[in-house]
Amino acid sequence: MAESAEFAGCTQEELRADLRGLFQGAIRLVIENVLQEEVRELVGARRFERLGQRKDVRNGTYLRRLLTSLGQIEVTVPRARASGSACDVLGRYQRRAPEVDDLIAEAYVSGVSTRKMGAVTEALLGDRVGRSTVSRVTRRLEDEVEALRTAPLAEPITYLYLDATFLDARWARTVENVAALIAYGVDAAGKRRLLGVTIGPEESEASWTELLEQLVARGLRGVKLVITDEHAGLVKAVRRLLPEATRQRCVVHLERNVLAKTPARLRARVARAVAPIFQAPSRAEAKKRLAQFRVTLGAQVPEALACLEQGFEAATQFYAFPAAHWVRLRSTNGLERLHGEIKRRIRAVGAFPDRASALRLIVAVALRVTAIWDDRRYLDMTAGRKEERTTTQAA
């Protein structure tokens, strides 16, 4: 009865502390046993053994602090006189277990800033890491940047989406607003793929040319439609490097441009009238709706009408493709969630110390957001063949 009462009085915090201490002791014991075996191999004999084939002699021990997922532990590291310690077990100068570095990198990508990381690790692991440590750990993300930049594009890409977002990064000792250029595509299986991310000093023809040249060098081929906004530099880069592809102007961007040239009191009416134009069941019907807009509201908003008519041709290229794809070919909205996650994460950083750190974080965020793309089919690429068979049978 007394033992039950004593056990019942144990709080959750005390129980958790006891379990943590127990597991830390077990981890320390396992590591020290492995270190002893490694030193035995270096020496060629067990402790206090007198063997003729001994290769070295022991030279005492020293304490190594190691931060693990269960907190800080101190490990007694044996060493040999000539061979030193068994560095392969813990790693030379290693002060954290690999899973701790993984935790720091994932927390950083998820939104924890370098300034706040110390408080997070102290709460979870009982030890604080500094900002410089976080910066060193997150440099491991460069492997992800390099992998994305050099991965060969073995499969043809049918639809290519290009868009940019903007962020602040230090450049030549001054914080500048730079452009993150993002490309993703839809392959022959109908699945989306993140193709490339670069950081340019600005959104320009040179910046887009650099990204497209990377994609072409990696094997980009088979592109039938490129979906973009109307940025002049982007349009020129696409025309020069992908001359065989049709370009679709993003309908959402065009509608925003039209509304920007509309008086505030008429914007709601114009928006309701313009949206159905690009939702028409055919290009001929879209032209009719444009003509109807011209004779109704168009007279009141001549600048908006001119913008709409000028962009109509480029914004209706999607009609040449399967009807089942139209909704997702009309705009670059497929990138909106990715841009939203990038913007959310950038707010936690403020200004990046350089463009390389900005690229590391954006690529890491993009890869985690797009990880689900492999499990989902974005477009049914058999739709076009089905429509062709239906047309042939009807004829």
Buried (B, 14 or more C-beta within 10 A) or exposed (E): EEEEEEEEEEEEEEEEEEEEEEBBEEBBEEBBEBBBEBBBEBBBBEEEEEEEEEEBEBBEBEEBEBBBBBBBBEBEBBBBEEBBBBBEBBEEEBBBBEEBBBBBBEBBBBBBBBEBBBEBBEEBBEBBBEEEBBBEBBEBBBEBBEEBBEBEBEBBBBBBBBBBBEBBBBBEEEEBEBBBBBBBBBBEEBBBBBBBBBBBBEBBBEBBBBBBBBBBEBBBEBBBBBBBBBBEBBBBBBEEBBEEBBBBBBBBBBBEBBBEBBEEEBBEBBBEBBEEBBEBEEBEBBBEBBEBBEEEBBEEBEEBBEBBBBBBEBBBBBBEBBEBBBEBBBBBBBBEEBBEBBEEBBEBBEEBEEBBBBBBBBBBBBBBBBEEBEEEEBBEBEBBEEBEEEEEEEE
